[in-house]
């Protein structure tokens, strides 16, 4: 799931409730390994207190499903459009501190990148923060951590918010051209164990095969 952009109005909260209800019903039929949320769960255009409260509400509803929940940080999630941008430490506390049994990045990104291994599936799922200090793109520390996280005998699936590929982004001149995107793209392209990248941000469903499989 991705880009909920939760708002407190007379209509939008019910849309989220319907989404949770649908997931709950699907879980009766499908044995989900986890739910991945690809960012922008709030608008991030208010005070830090309001954004934090909305985030807590959404994550609580996902947690109530009883399915492991993993989150990546979207550009709206850091509240850059509100009164103050969250620090990496605040992002971890707001969005990721309830996540268990994963390996976090302990660099300057303060646990906003992490991976989860599924040994029985020989699969590693890597969750990347595509924002740094209120700007689009991947930090140098994120790129270094990602390169190391890819060093596994498992197949790898990557989850992120903004695709590191310009032509896959709405308004492509703004996204995916720099700030680490080229490095992330090359790492995926050159890795024999890379399977697919899932991303959000663009508010539509598309599948790409260039330069690698991505959805």
N, C-alpha and C positions, 0 to 999 in steps of 0.2 A: 504494500500500500504506500501511497505517497501523496504529498501536497494537499493535506487536509485543509490548511489555512483556516483553522477554527476561529469563528467569530461568535460573540455573544449577541444574538439577535433573536427575533421571533421565529426564524426559519432555520438558519444554518446549524444550530446545535442538534436539531432533530435529524438532519442529514447524517451527522456523525453517529448518532444513536442507531439509525437504520443500518449504517455500515457495520457497526459492532454486532448488531443482531444478525446480520447476514453471515458474518464470520463465525459467529457462534453456531449457526445452523450448518454451515459448511463443515465445521469441525466435527459434527456428528457423523458425517459421511467420509471425511478425509482425515487421515492421521497426520496432521501437520507436524513437521519437525520444529518449526518456529514461524513467527510472523516477523517480517522485516519491514520497517518503516523507513522510507527513503528521504525523509526530511520535510521541512516546511509544515510542521503540524500546527503552527500558529502564524498569525500575520506579523508578529514582532514589531508592531507599530504603536505600542502603548508604553506605559511605565514598566520597569523591570518586574515590579510586584504583580501586575496584572498578567503579563506574559508568563511568569513563573506559575501563577495559579492556574491558568489555562493549561499549561503543560502538565502540571500535576494531575489535573482532572483527566486529560486524555490518556496519559500513561497508566493511570489507575484503572480506567475502563479496559484498556488492552490487557493489563495484568489480570483482571477479573476473568478473562477468557480461559485462564489456566494453561495457556500456551506460551512457551518461551518467547520473549519479545526483544528484538534488537533494533536499535535506532541509529541512523546517521544524522549529522547536523546539516540543516539546510540554511540558505542565506537569510530566510526570515526568522529562523529559530534563534539567532544571536541578538535579536531585538535591535538591529542596526537602524531600523526605520522608526524606532521609538525614542525614549528619552535618553537611553544610554545603552551601549553595546555590551553584552556579557563578555567577561573574560573567559579564557579556556577553562579555568577552574570552575566558574559558575556554570558553564555549559555542561561540564561533567556532572556537577551536583544536580542540575535541573533535569538532564535527559538520560544520563548513563549510569548514575550511581547505584541504581537498583539491579543492574545487569550482573549476572553471576556466571562463574565458570568460563571466563574468557581471558585472553592475554591482552592487556592494555599497553599502549605506547606510553612510556614514562619519560619521554623527551619534553621539550618545551610545549608540546601540544597537550600535555596534562590529561592523558587518558581519553582523548577525543578520537583516537584511532584504536582499533582493537581487532582481534580475530577469534573465531570459535572453530575448534577442530571437532570433526565427527569421525573418530577412528574406524567405526564400523562401516562407514561409507567411503573411507579414505578421501575425505573431503575437508578442505579448509575454506571457511567463509571469512573474507576480510571486509571490514567496515571502515570506510575512509571519510575523514572530514575534509570536504572540498572548500573550506573557508579558513581564513587565517586573519585574525585581528580586524574583523569587520570588512574584509575584502574577499572577492572571489579568488579561488585558486588554492593550490596545494603548497604548503610551506616546504622549505628545504628539509626540515626534520621529518615531515610526513613522507617525502620522497625516499629518504634514507631508510626510514622504518619500513616502508612498503617493500622496498627492494629486499630487505632482510626477511620480511614476513613471507615473501614468495619462495624462499628457499626451503622447500618441503617436498617430500615424496608424494604428498597428496595432490589431487586435483584442486584447483582454486576457483572460487566464484567471488567476484568483487562487487560490493554494494557501495554506492556513493550517491550524492545528490546531483551535482552538476557534471554531465559527461565531460571528460577531458578531450573531447573531439569536437572542433568548432562546427563542422557541418551537421552535427547531430543536435545542435542547440538552436532554439528560437533566438533570433538576434545574435547570430553566430560571430559577429565581429567583436562582441563583448565577452563571450565566454569561450574557454577552452583553448585560447591562443598562447597563453603565457602562464606565469606564476605556477610553474611546476606541472602544468597539464601535459606538455610535451614529454617530460620525463615519465610521468605515470603511463602515458600512452605507449611509449617505447618499451617500458618494462612488461606491460601486458602483451604487446605484439611479439616480443622476443622470448617469452617464457613458454616452454613446452607444456607445462602443467596448467596453463591458464585455460579456463573453460568458457566463461561468459561474464559480462558486466551488466548489472542492473542499476539503473539510475532513474531519478525523478526530474523535477524542475520544469519540464516542458509541457506538462498537463495534456499529454496525448500518448497513445500507444503506438509504438513503432519498433520494428526489428531491423537491425543493421548487421551487415557482414564485413564492412570495411571501416577500419583496418582489422577488426576482429568481431566476433559475435557479441552483440550487445542489444539490450532491450530497454 
